Amino acid sequence: MSPCRTEGVNHMDEASIKLIMTGLTIALGGAMPALGIGLLSAKAMEAIGRNPEAADSIRTTMVLGLAFAEAIAIYALVAGLIIRFV
């Protein structure tokens, strides 16, 4: 038996690899921004609780941060779709 022989070994084809990478890209690209959004919201609510007079500026900054974090999730979705269909 030669060492280069690969009997009984399953090799993944390109379509399988694309499917797995698409899933990982979307899963991680959605989970990490979701974690960031949760932490950002929690800390903003904590800050508003401590200093209610600054609620307007904290809320404005929070919404801006949420939009940026959500944009990263959308970029991950687009990257996953590019991996899948290109």
C-alpha positions as CSV (number, residue, x, y, z in Angstrom):
1,M,0.0,0.0,0.0
2,S,1.4,3.3,-1.0
3,P,1.4,6.3,1.4
4,C,-0.4,8.5,-1.1
5,R,-3.5,6.3,-1.2
6,T,-6.6,7.7,0.4
7,E,-9.0,4.8,0.4
8,G,-11.9,5.3,2.8
9,V,-11.2,8.9,3.4
10,N,-14.0,11.3,2.7
11,H,-12.9,14.6,1.1
12,M,-15.2,17.6,1.3
13,D,-16.0,19.1,-2.0
14,E,-16.1,22.9,-2.7
15,A,-19.8,23.2,-2.2
16,S,-19.6,21.6,1.2
17,I,-16.8,23.9,2.3
18,K,-18.7,27.0,1.0
19,L,-21.8,25.9,2.9
20,I,-19.9,25.5,6.2
21,M,-18.0,28.8,5.8
22,T,-21.3,30.6,5.0
23,G,-22.8,29.3,8.2
24,L,-19.8,30.2,10.3
25,T,-19.6,33.6,8.8
26,I,-23.2,34.4,9.4
27,A,-23.3,32.8,12.9
28,L,-20.2,34.6,14.2
29,G,-21.0,37.8,12.3
30,G,-24.4,37.9,14.0
31,A,-23.4,36.7,17.5
32,M,-20.6,39.1,18.1
33,P,-22.5,42.2,17.2
34,A,-25.4,40.9,19.2
35,L,-23.2,40.6,22.2
36,G,-21.8,44.1,21.7
37,I,-25.3,45.5,21.3
38,G,-26.4,43.8,24.6
39,L,-23.4,45.1,26.5
40,L,-23.8,48.6,25.0
41,S,-27.4,48.8,25.9
42,A,-26.8,47.5,29.5
43,K,-24.1,50.0,30.2
44,A,-26.1,52.9,28.7
45,M,-29.1,52.0,30.9
46,E,-26.8,51.7,33.9
47,A,-25.3,55.2,33.1
48,I,-28.8,56.7,32.7
49,G,-29.8,55.2,36.0
50,R,-26.8,56.8,37.7
51,N,-27.1,60.2,36.0
52,P,-30.7,60.8,34.7
53,E,-29.9,64.4,33.7
54,A,-27.5,63.1,31.0
55,A,-30.1,60.7,29.5
56,D,-30.4,62.6,26.2
57,S,-26.7,62.6,25.4
58,I,-26.3,59.0,26.5
59,R,-29.2,57.8,24.5
60,T,-28.0,59.6,21.4
61,T,-24.5,58.0,21.7
62,M,-26.1,54.6,22.4
63,V,-28.2,54.7,19.3
64,L,-25.2,55.6,17.2
65,G,-23.2,52.8,18.7
66,L,-26.1,50.3,18.1
67,A,-26.3,51.4,14.4
68,F,-22.5,50.8,14.0
69,A,-22.7,47.4,15.6
70,E,-25.7,46.4,13.5
71,A,-23.9,47.5,10.4
72,I,-21.1,45.0,11.2
73,A,-23.7,42.2,11.4
74,I,-25.1,43.3,8.0
75,Y,-21.6,43.2,6.5
76,A,-21.2,39.7,7.8
77,L,-24.4,38.6,6.2
78,V,-23.3,40.1,2.9
79,A,-19.9,38.4,3.2
80,G,-21.6,35.1,3.9
81,L,-23.9,35.5,0.9
82,I,-20.8,36.3,-1.3
83,I,-19.1,33.2,0.0
84,R,-22.1,31.1,-0.8
85,F,-23.0,32.3,-4.2
86,V,-19.7,33.3,-5.8
